[in-house]
Amino acid sequence: MQFRTQPRKLPIVFSVEEVSDLLMAAPGPGLKYRAALSISYGAGLRASEVCNLKVSDIDSDRMLFHVDQGKGGKDRKVMLSPGLLNLLRDYWHDARPEGWLFPGKPKINPIS
């Protein structure tokens, strides 16, 4: 028996306009979902990693995110861009999250 291997295809990269349209289509009047999508796209985090971010995981001095228990149960550091930091500061001034960066309902749980 012979197995045919599928050739690996390169991922589709969105243009700047497509990314902007995607982020502007985020639901809600606030910055919560736009900030979450921006972190996911800009820092390359998985959805579960974004949901489980805490305010204390952002290191603005070193421009890093600290991801606890990511894929495979491993911790890692991820770079934070200046534009994303400005968006997160705007979100923080609007929402004032305390524990979780994106709190759910009730606020003691992260967003799901």
C-alpha positions in Angstrom: 0.0 0.0 0.0 1.3 3.4 -0.9 0.2 6.6 0.8 0.0 9.8 -1.1 1.1 12.8 0.8 -0.7 16.1 0.2 1.6 19.0 -0.6 1.6 21.6 2.1 -0.1 24.8 0.9 0.9 28.3 2.1 -1.6 30.1 4.3 -3.7 32.9 2.8 -2.6 36.2 4.1 -5.1 39.0 4.5 -4.5 42.4 3.1 -4.5 45.5 5.4 -8.0 46.4 4.2 -9.3 42.9 4.9 -7.9 42.9 8.4 -9.3 46.3 9.1 -12.8 45.3 7.8 -12.7 42.2 9.9 -11.8 44.1 13.1 -14.4 46.8 12.4 -17.1 44.1 12.1 -16.6 43.0 15.7 -19.9 43.1 17.6 -20.8 45.6 20.3 -20.3 49.2 20.8 -17.2 48.8 23.0 -13.7 47.8 22.3 -13.8 44.4 24.0 -14.2 42.1 21.0 -12.1 44.3 18.7 -9.3 44.2 21.3 -9.7 40.4 21.6 -9.6 39.8 17.9 -6.6 42.2 17.5 -4.7 40.3 20.1 -5.5 37.0 18.4 -4.4 38.3 15.0 -1.6 40.6 16.0 0.1 38.4 18.5 -0.8 35.0 17.0 -2.6 33.7 20.1 -5.2 31.0 20.1 -8.8 31.8 21.1 -8.4 30.0 24.5 -5.2 31.9 25.2 -6.9 35.2 24.5 -9.8 34.3 26.8 -7.6 33.3 29.7 -5.4 36.5 29.6 -5.2 38.5 32.8 -4.4 42.2 33.2 -1.2 41.2 34.9 -0.1 39.2 31.9 0.7 42.4 29.9 4.2 43.7 30.4 4.1 47.1 28.7 7.7 47.9 29.7 9.2 44.9 27.9 6.3 44.9 25.3 5.3 41.2 26.0 2.3 39.1 26.8 2.8 36.2 29.2 0.7 33.2 28.1 0.0 30.8 30.9 -0.8 27.1 30.1 -1.0 27.5 26.3 -1.0 24.6 23.8 0.6 21.6 25.4 0.3 23.2 28.9 3.4 25.3 28.2 4.0 28.9 29.3 5.4 31.4 26.7 6.1 35.0 26.1 4.7 36.7 23.0 5.7 40.1 21.5 3.3 43.0 21.8 3.2 45.7 19.1 2.9 49.4 20.0 -0.4 49.8 18.1 -1.9 46.9 19.9 -0.7 48.3 23.3 -2.5 51.6 22.4 -5.7 49.7 21.6 -5.4 47.8 24.9 -4.9 51.0 26.8 -8.0 52.5 25.2 -9.9 49.3 26.1 -8.7 49.4 29.7 -9.7 53.0 30.1 -13.2 52.1 28.9 -13.8 48.8 30.7 -11.4 48.9 33.7 -11.0 45.1 33.9 -9.5 43.9 37.2 -8.7 40.2 37.1 -9.3 38.8 33.7 -8.5 41.0 30.7 -11.8 39.9 29.1 -14.2 39.1 31.9 -17.3 37.0 31.3 -20.5 36.7 33.2 -20.1 36.6 36.2 -17.0 38.7 36.2 -15.0 36.2 38.2 -14.9 33.9 35.1 -13.1 34.7 31.9 -15.0 35.2 28.6 -15.8 31.9 27.0 
